[in-house]
Amino acid sequence: MSTPSKIPVAVLGATGTVGQRFIALLDSHPWFEVAAVTASQRSEGKAYREAASWIQASPMPAEIRERVLRPTVPEAVAGCPLVFSALDARAADHLEAPFAEAGHLVVTNARSHRLDPDVPLMVAEVNPDHLGLLDTQSWPGGIIANPNCSTIGLVLALKPLVQAFGVRRLHVVSLQAISGAGLPGISSYQILDNLIPRIPGEEEKLESEPRKIFGRFSEGGIEPYPIAVSAQCNRVPVVDGHTLCVSVELGRKASEEEILKVWREYRSEAQRLLLPSAPQRPIHVLEGDDHPQPRLHRDLEGGMAASVGRLRSCPLLDYKFVTVSHNTVRGAAGGALLLAELAAAQGKIPGVAVPATS
């Protein structure tokens, strides 16, 4: 097995919103280094600085500026055992599987393979055992799917409740940031002084993905978790950070104090392994009556933690609360990066030794 000082990685679709987040988060990463970047035919052959309309708060990394964008084919990223896909679903539908067939481990943000029975749909702190699905895939490499950006914040907040009490039903209303729409995004005329009460496909993802994520893993695959979810999704004039208003029916009765306790104490394999991108506390319980808020709390622990607050009784179900998470960090590139770190720590990247944790 190869034991390089850092694992060379490729970023597919590197010029868009999520691709830029990958580039920013991989800058000076202790385990991974960007060895190749790809883009559409419109941009391939150009220097990254020419093709990417950089919108991140941090400067474009110097070593990426002159990197030439390659075509999105496996031959263009030979030597990169790990591939991060920031492709949109239309491209991912036909482009990602050939990379897995060529021996790369693909960690994808696209929806294309999320519900495939042999593809793990994962949040590192929620269902790390689902990495075992990689062993059932027929490719020499493999595919791991990052869930929808709203699903990630939801299941992070729900995991301690599912584990301690069980969850039967929930109703969730999302208030989703404009960065989730990608580039060029929504026009100012559409979103300013406004709310758009539909995001195509989002409600279906929030209603289906938690059943797989919380499902029981066995050698035969995933047995879906028996949870009923009703979702309503809205686009709001916030730049980053998705807010979810959640009402939940538990599997057994619990007090507010018990719920707060399991939230505060929750830790996972990602924290025990000291993975580089893992937040010290995946869930932050906030005390203020008007917390959490996206502008104030989306960047907790570098944008990798979910915040919860306003826990109170619900007249229809058992309890209701509000949770906020950063949609392009925790909900996209950062969450995928943490999945790759977990896969690396468990020896799941083909031909790569397990990195030393610190």
ChimeraX attribute file (.defattr): number of C-alpha atoms within 10 A of each C-alpha:
attribute: neighborCount
match mode: 1-to-1
recipient: residues
	/A:1	8
	/A:2	10
	/A:3	11
	/A:4	12
	/A:5	11
	/A:6	13
	/A:7	22
	/A:8	19
	/A:9	25
	/A:10	27
	/A:11	29
	/A:12	31
	/A:13	26
	/A:14	26
	/A:15	28
	/A:16	22
	/A:17	25
	/A:18	28
	/A:19	26
	/A:20	23
	/A:21	23
	/A:22	27
	/A:23	21
	/A:24	20
	/A:25	17
	/A:26	20
	/A:27	17
	/A:28	11
	/A:29	14
	/A:30	14
	/A:31	19
	/A:32	20
	/A:33	18
	/A:34	24
	/A:35	16
	/A:36	22
	/A:37	27
	/A:38	28
	/A:39	27
	/A:40	17
	/A:41	11
	/A:42	9
	/A:43	19
	/A:44	17
	/A:45	16
	/A:46	16
	/A:47	16
	/A:48	24
	/A:49	18
	/A:50	14
	/A:51	19
	/A:52	19
	/A:53	14
	/A:54	17
	/A:55	13
	/A:56	12
	/A:57	7
	/A:58	10
	/A:59	9
	/A:60	18
	/A:61	14
	/A:62	10
	/A:63	9
	/A:64	19
	/A:65	14
	/A:66	13
	/A:67	18
	/A:68	20
	/A:69	27
	/A:70	23
	/A:71	20
	/A:72	22
	/A:73	16
	/A:74	20
	/A:75	11
	/A:76	15
	/A:77	24
	/A:78	17
	/A:79	15
	/A:80	20
	/A:81	22
	/A:82	28
	/A:83	26
	/A:84	28
	/A:85	26
	/A:86	29
	/A:87	27
	/A:88	18
	/A:89	16
	/A:90	11
	/A:91	15
	/A:92	20
	/A:93	14
	/A:94	10
	/A:95	17
	/A:96	29
	/A:97	18
	/A:98	15
	/A:99	25
	/A:100	23
	/A:101	16
	/A:102	17
	/A:103	20
	/A:104	30
	/A:105	28
	/A:106	27
	/A:107	26
	/A:108	30
	/A:109	28
	/A:110	22
	/A:111	20
	/A:112	17
	/A:113	22
	/A:114	23
	/A:115	17
	/A:116	10
	/A:117	16
	/A:118	22
	/A:119	23
	/A:120	29
	/A:121	29
	/A:122	26
	/A:123	25
	/A:124	27
	/A:125	22
	/A:126	22
	/A:127	21
	/A:128	19
	/A:129	14
	/A:130	25
	/A:131	20
	/A:132	17
	/A:133	22
	/A:134	19
	/A:135	15
	/A:136	14
	/A:137	15
	/A:138	11
	/A:139	18
	/A:140	14
	/A:141	24
	/A:142	30
	/A:143	27
	/A:144	26
	/A:145	24
	/A:146	28
	/A:147	29
	/A:148	22
	/A:149	26
	/A:150	28
	/A:151	25
	/A:152	28
	/A:153	29
	/A:154	25
	/A:155	23
	/A:156	24
	/A:157	28
	/A:158	20
	/A:159	21
	/A:160	22
	/A:161	22
	/A:162	17
	/A:163	13
	/A:164	15
	/A:165	18
	/A:166	19
	/A:167	20
	/A:168	17
	/A:169	17
	/A:170	20
	/A:171	18
	/A:172	22
	/A:173	18
	/A:174	26
	/A:175	24
	/A:176	28
	/A:177	21
	/A:178	21
	/A:179	21
	/A:180	24
	/A:181	13
	/A:182	13
	/A:183	14
	/A:184	10
	/A:185	11
	/A:186	16
	/A:187	9
	/A:188	10
	/A:189	8
	/A:190	11
	/A:191	15
	/A:192	12
	/A:193	9
	/A:194	12
	/A:195	14
	/A:196	14
	/A:197	13
	/A:198	12
	/A:199	14
	/A:200	10
	/A:201	10
	/A:202	18
	/A:203	21
	/A:204	14
	/A:205	19
	/A:206	26
	/A:207	19
	/A:208	17
	/A:209	22
	/A:210	24
	/A:211	18
	/A:212	23
	/A:213	27
	/A:214	24
	/A:215	18
	/A:216	15
	/A:217	19
	/A:218	12
	/A:219	9
	/A:220	10
	/A:221	17
	/A:222	20
	/A:223	15
	/A:224	16
	/A:225	17
	/A:226	15
	/A:227	19
	/A:228	15
	/A:229	20
	/A:230	15
	/A:231	17
	/A:232	19
	/A:233	22
	/A:234	19
	/A:235	22
	/A:236	20
	/A:237	19
	/A:238	17
	/A:239	14
	/A:240	20
	/A:241	31
	/A:242	30
	/A:243	29
	/A:244	25
	/A:245	19
	/A:246	21
	/A:247	25
	/A:248	22
	/A:249	21
	/A:250	19
	/A:251	15
	/A:252	11
	/A:253	10
	/A:254	14
	/A:255	11
	/A:256	11
	/A:257	9
	/A:258	14
	/A:259	16
	/A:260	17
	/A:261	13
	/A:262	17
	/A:263	23
	/A:264	15
	/A:265	12
	/A:266	19
	/A:267	18
	/A:268	16
	/A:269	16
	/A:270	24
	/A:271	18
	/A:272	10
	/A:273	15
	/A:274	16
	/A:275	22
	/A:276	17
	/A:277	24
	/A:278	28
	/A:279	21
	/A:280	17
	/A:281	20
	/A:282	23
	/A:283	25
	/A:284	23
	/A:285	20
	/A:286	17
	/A:287	12
	/A:288	9
	/A:289	9
	/A:290	10
	/A:291	18
	/A:292	25
	/A:293	18
	/A:294	22
	/A:295	13
	/A:296	11
	/A:297	22
	/A:298	25
	/A:299	20
	/A:300	18
	/A:301	16
	/A:302	15
	/A:303	20
	/A:304	27
	/A:305	26
	/A:306	29
	/A:307	29
	/A:308	28
	/A:309	22
	/A:310	19
	/A:311	20
	/A:312	13
	/A:313	15
	/A:314	14
	/A:315	9
	/A:316	10
	/A:317	15
	/A:318	19
	/A:319	21
	/A:320	21
	/A:321	19
	/A:322	24
	/A:323	30
	/A:324	32
	/A:325	34
	/A:326	30
	/A:327	31
	/A:328	26
	/A:329	25
	/A:330	28
	/A:331	28
	/A:332	27
	/A:333	30
	/A:334	26
	/A:335	28
	/A:336	29
	/A:337	26
	/A:338	22
	/A:339	27
	/A:340	25
	/A:341	26
	/A:342	26
	/A:343	20
	/A:344	21
	/A:345	19
	/A:346	14
	/A:347	14
	/A:348	21
	/A:349	23
	/A:350	17
	/A:351	14
	/A:352	16
	/A:353	17
	/A:354	18
	/A:355	18
	/A:356	9
	/A:357	11
	/A:358	7
